[in-house]
Amino acid sequence: MTLDFRSEASDFYDDRRPEAIGQVARRWAARAGLLRVSDRDRVWAAWQNHLGPLAEHTRLEGLRNHTAHFVVDSSALLAELNNFRKTELIAMLQRDVRSCLVADLSFRLEKRR
């Protein structure tokens, strides 16, 4: 018995259309777990949505021990967020971000260069 390894192009033809490389990459990233949205991303998105243009003057530094740590570039904004809007912002984050508990907010002043 002899094996014939020669093939013709028609042997590989499939009626399905080729898949776009973007779809292949998205499917691979989903299987690898790279498309999962982190708690940090959810908190930052809710923060930006709620503060609007003021969010450009802040940066989420991290989430530790149920506290969201933010860097603020203006002392006036730091005072406003820390003294007048803190309870409102905590309530908003608890309402909008269900995947993690944000029980407190911490602000630090850092001037932009």
C-alpha positions, -999 to 999 in steps of 0.1 A, spaced: 0 0 0 14 34 -10 3 68 4 -1 96 -20 7 130 -3 -1 150 -33 -31 172 -29 -49 195 -51 -60 230 -43 -97 219 -45 -91 195 -16 -87 225 7 -116 245 -5 -142 253 20 -175 271 13 -171 293 44 -156 327 40 -122 333 56 -125 349 91 -111 385 95 -79 387 116 -96 411 140 -122 385 148 -96 359 153 -76 382 176 -107 391 197 -116 355 201 -81 347 212 -80 376 237 -114 366 251 -102 330 256 -69 343 272 -89 365 296 -76 397 283 -109 413 276 -122 412 311 -128 447 325 -111 452 358 -126 469 389 -102 497 384 -115 503 348 -151 502 361 -144 527 389 -125 551 365 -153 549 339 -180 557 365 -158 585 379 -153 601 344 -190 597 336 -201 614 369 -175 642 370 -174 650 333 -147 675 324 -134 677 360 -122 641 357 -94 654 334 -78 669 365 -78 637 384 -62 603 380 -71 570 397 -39 558 414 -53 526 427 -78 506 447 -67 492 481 -87 481 511 -120 493 497 -105 528 492 -101 545 458 -70 566 458 -70 596 434 -44 621 424 -57 657 419 -38 685 401 -56 714 418 -58 723 454 -92 739 449 -106 708 433 -90 686 460 -108 707 486 -141 705 467 -139 667 462 -127 659 497 -148 683 518 -181 688 498 -186 659 473 -170 629 490 -202 613 503 -219 619 470 -191 603 450 -188 573 473 -226 567 470 -223 570 432 -194 545 430 -213 521 452 -244 524 430 -226 523 396 -198 498 403 -212 466 418 -182 444 412 -162 459 441 -170 479 472 -156 514 474 -162 525 510 -138 555 510 -120 580 488 -85 593 493 -71 623 475 -35 635 470 -24 667 454 2 665 426 7 694 403 11 686 367 42 697 349 
